[in-house]
Amino acid sequence: MTTGLWELVLQGVWITVQLLFFSALLACAVSFAVGVARTHRLWIVRFVAGFYTEVFRGTSALVMIFWVFFVLPPAFGWQLVPMWAGTLALGLTYGAYGSEIVRGALNSVDPAQREGGVALSFTPWQRMRLILLPQAVPEMIPPFSNLLVELLKGTSLVSVMGMGDLAFSGNLVRLALQESAHIYTYILLIYFVIAFALTRLMRGLEKRLKRGVGKAVRGGAVTSPEPVGTPVGGGAA
């Protein structure tokens, strides 16, 4: 390929990375907000959060992009640029999947930990911040890593809006050179390299968060650490 065509591909890589970053931030915020809401004590909060999850998890991300980019403008009288339309559609869609990860991780925490927080007169927010999340977040990282890779692959859907991401740029290069095998092989390799870097980054984050969480060896015996929120030298209850 010529220098100009490589520059087009690199520009597509940069747009893909930007879209991945913004949509991942939105998806993460939605995941925690909806996931925590699905464990709320009020049924109406759980119902609204569950309804959102079912709607966005049960619809096509591609159709959602069409809807946000083509349906919203006439309905509300404003137009989103492709970057923000793609961010909104992908963030809300993958955030619905992420909310199930958060909900499952929170529910997997030992109920005794919750009871310990109640015994210590912690507020619901204190129990969530000091007891539940520190134990649940490390368990969320592996599924979140998979979801992030899926989101990376989902960014290629924005090419239907004419957005110059990696997939769109690769198709332009293919049309210019009339060569499919080499171009799409390069595109696949670029996606793989980005996904591999994301996976390694998330694995390092998982190890960092799990440091000090688990079982510790004391006096030759394997013992469990004190539960989060439990006073030293005493039980929770």
WOLIN-V780389 format. One record per residue. RES is the residue in one small letter. SS is DSSP state (a for helix, b for strand, c for the rest). PSI is psi in whole degrees, 0 to 359 (none if undefined). D_CENTER is the distance of its C-alpha to the mean C-alpha in Angstrom with 2 decimals. Layout:
# WOLIN-V780389
RES_SS_PSI_D_CENTER + RES_SS_PSI_D_CENTER
This chain:
# WOLIN-V780389
m_c_153_34.84 + t_c_167_36.28 + t_a_320_34.88 + g_a_321_34.06 + l_a_322_31.99 + w_a_323_30.05 + e_a_323_29.39 + l_a_318_28.04 + v_a_316_25.62 + l_a_324_24.52 + q_a_321_24.06 + g_a_322_21.79 + v_a_316_19.73 + w_a_318_19.50 + i_a_320_18.45 + t_a_317_15.70 + v_a_318_14.40 + q_a_313_14.73 + l_a_319_12.96 + l_a_316_9.96 + f_a_310_10.09 + f_a_316_10.74 + s_a_328_8.40 + a_a_320_5.33 + l_a_313_7.45 + l_a_316_8.19 + a_a_322_5.11 + c_a_315_4.80 + a_a_316_8.50 + v_a_319_8.79 + s_a_312_7.07 + f_a_320_9.55 + a_a_311_12.26 + v_a_321_12.50 + g_a_316_11.96 + v_a_321_14.67 + a_a_329_16.72 + r_c_350_16.90 + t_c_9_18.72 + h_c_153_20.99 + r_c_339_24.72 + l_c_131_25.57 + w_a_327_25.44 + i_a_324_25.04 + v_a_317_21.76 + r_a_323_20.50 + f_a_313_21.95 + v_a_316_20.34 + a_a_319_16.84 + g_a_323_17.62 + f_a_315_19.10 + y_a_313_16.12 + t_a_314_13.96 + e_a_321_16.81 + v_a_308_17.44 + f_a_333_14.15 + r_a_336_13.46 + g_c_5_17.07 + t_c_158_17.40 + s_c_135_17.09 + a_a_324_14.55 + l_a_315_17.66 + v_a_325_19.81 + m_a_321_17.39 + i_a_315_17.62 + f_a_316_21.38 + w_a_314_21.53 + v_a_322_19.86 + f_a_326_21.90 + f_a_332_25.17 + v_a_318_25.55 + l_a_317_24.47 + p_a_309_26.95 + p_a_330_30.09 + a_a_324_29.03 + f_a_355_28.36 + g_c_20_30.34 + w_c_159_27.75 + q_c_130_25.91 + l_c_139_22.45 + v_c_155_22.41 + p_a_321_20.43 + m_a_315_17.79 + w_a_331_17.00 + a_a_315_17.49 + g_a_319_14.95 + t_a_315_12.41 + l_a_312_13.28 + a_a_313_13.35 + l_a_319_10.15 + g_a_316_8.16 + l_a_323_10.16 + t_a_308_10.08 + y_a_338_6.57 + g_a_329_6.29 + a_a_320_9.28 + y_a_318_8.12 + g_a_329_5.66 + s_a_327_8.88 + e_a_326_10.90 + i_a_315_9.37 + v_a_314_10.19 + r_a_314_13.45 + g_a_321_14.49 + a_a_320_14.08 + l_a_320_16.05 + n_a_341_18.62 + s_c_348_19.14 + v_c_137_20.55 + d_c_127_24.35 + p_a_334_25.99 + a_a_331_28.59 + q_a_318_26.17 + r_a_315_25.81 + e_a_324_29.58 + g_a_320_30.17 + g_a_322_28.35 + v_a_319_30.49 + a_a_330_33.56 + l_c_7_32.85 + s_c_32_32.69 + f_c_145_29.11 + t_c_163_27.69 + p_a_321_24.63 + w_a_320_22.56 + q_a_321_24.20 + r_a_320_23.53 + m_a_315_19.81 + r_a_322_19.68 + l_a_337_22.28 + i_a_306_22.16 + l_a_306_19.18 + l_a_317_16.12 + p_a_332_17.80 + q_a_331_18.26 + a_a_324_15.12 + v_a_314_12.49 + p_a_330_13.88 + e_a_343_13.64 + m_a_338_9.90 + i_a_311_9.44 + p_a_311_10.80 + p_a_327_8.85 + f_a_326_5.44 + s_a_315_7.59 + n_a_319_8.65 + l_a_325_5.67 + l_a_321_5.30 + v_a_320_9.01 + e_a_321_9.15 + l_a_320_7.59 + l_a_313_10.24 + k_a_329_12.79 + g_a_340_12.08 + t_a_337_13.04 + s_a_343_16.51 + l_a_337_16.98 + v_a_350_17.73 + s_a_339_20.93 + v_a_341_22.52 + m_a_3_22.81 + g_c_17_24.68 + m_c_134_22.00 + g_c_54_22.92 + d_c_188_19.79 + l_a_316_20.36 + a_a_317_21.16 + f_a_316_23.47 + s_a_320_25.17 + g_a_323_25.75 + n_a_323_27.42 + l_a_318_29.64 + v_a_321_30.72 + r_a_317_31.49 + l_a_325_33.66 + a_a_322_35.39 + l_a_348_36.26 + q_c_42_36.61 + e_c_120_34.92 + s_c_316_31.98 + a_a_308_31.82 + h_a_317_31.50 + i_a_310_29.17 + y_a_336_26.58 + t_a_316_26.93 + y_a_317_26.11 + i_a_317_23.04 + l_a_317_21.82 + l_a_321_22.52 + i_a_316_20.64 + y_a_319_17.43 + f_a_316_18.13 + v_a_316_18.77 + i_a_316_15.55 + a_a_320_13.57 + f_a_319_15.97 + a_a_319_15.54 + l_a_318_11.76 + t_a_316_12.58 + r_a_321_15.41 + l_a_315_13.63 + m_a_326_11.14 + r_a_319_14.35 + g_a_321_16.24 + l_a_320_13.89 + e_a_315_14.23 + k_a_321_17.97 + r_a_318_18.24 + l_a_329_16.73 + k_a_357_18.87 + r_c_120_21.91 + g_c_357_24.43 + v_c_128_22.62 + g_c_219_24.54 + k_b_142_28.23 + a_b_149_30.74 + v_b_122_34.20 + r_b_118_37.02 + g_c_33_40.66 + g_c_355_40.04 + a_b_150_38.20 + v_b_121_34.53 + t_b_159_33.46 + s_b_145_30.34 + p_c_164_29.46 + e_c_137_30.17 + p_c_148_27.56 + v_c_132_25.63 + g_c_358_27.84 + t_c_129_30.97 + p_c_147_34.00 + v_c_131_35.49 + g_c_7_38.53 + g_c_161_37.91 + g_c_172_35.99 + a_c_326_33.58 + a_c_none_36.08
